[in-house]
Amino acid sequence: MLKIIKYMVLLPLVVVLGFNAFAYGSVLFYRAFYPHQTTFMQLRMWEAERGVKLDYRPVAYDRISLHLKKALIVSEDAGFADHDGFDWKGIQTALKKNERSGRVRAGGSTISQQLAKNLLLVPARNMWRKGEEALITAMLEATTDKDRIFALYLNVIEWGEGLFGAEAAAQYYFHKPAQDLTRQEAAQLAAMVTRPLYYQDHRNHGRLRYKTNIILRRMGAAQLPE
């Protein structure tokens, strides 16, 4: 009986240590290479209807429009260039919103946190998941330059069913390379990020146009990582 209890205590510890070692090795690998697929891509393709194919075309950072970089900074994480992976002020604001509403409505996630989730984690709302997200975010920030974190993010975020990354999104929605996106096109793509599956089929939705216009007005103030 004592041996069984010992195994029950040790097994979760071994799993945690093993996953963290895998995560750290993956983060180091992604400093130089793009993932073949992220955990989130695999989940989405498993959920997708038959016939949906993965469209994922990672490209170099300098082959992505400056307009799109600025649009995503102002829409997703204005303080990305300066913070350590966590927007503490944004987290406090999100907590207050959630407390007022009585449920989780806002998350306050930075670009680094979103990347950590997409690379290695599955969607879940529990303390274990948030702890792993924080740890992977800290690994990314400690080992990887900001421009590389942003390049990874630009190449793996979801823009529709089976669509991942700036190049796939630019080709699908505008029939051009990501490096040729205009300010308007970039702002629209950035506005889609929060609900990509919905906006893929509702590109004339009033809410999407409203968000696009706000992003356009703010793009001039975007602070990119150096």
Order of alpha helices (4+ residues) and beta strands (2+ residues): alpha-alpha-beta-alpha-alpha-alpha-alpha-alpha-beta-beta-alpha-alpha-alpha-alpha
